[in-house]
Amino acid sequence: MRTRLKLFRNLLFTAGIAVALMFGATQASARMDCSPPITTCNSEPPEFCEDFCMEHYQNWGMCNSRDDCCLCLEK
């Protein structure tokens, strides 16, 4: 019985950490700022932001569909 309680406690602790990490990742991606110059990307093909970021910042990028702009990684 005691072993089962310890196992249950450890499982709950692990689940709590996983939920906290998922929440943090969601919040971090929701607060990303657009890379200047602000460029609309929702109406463009998926490769648009990758090409835009390589041309302007020499880095990989992706479309932030919520704010309709390209997000470019910093060096």
ZINORNOR-V526648 format. One record per pair of residues at least 24 apart in sequence whose ideal C-beta (glycine too) atoms are under 6 Angstrom apart, sorted by sequence separation. I is the first residue (numbers start at 1). GAP is how many residues later the second one is. D is the distance in whole Angstrom. If there is no record, write none. Layout:
BEGIN
I;GAP;D, I;GAP;D
END
This chain:
BEGIN
42;26;5, 40;28;5, 41;29;5, 39;30;6, 38;31;5, 39;31;5, 34;33;6, 34;35;3, 35;35;6, 35;37;4, 32;39;5
END
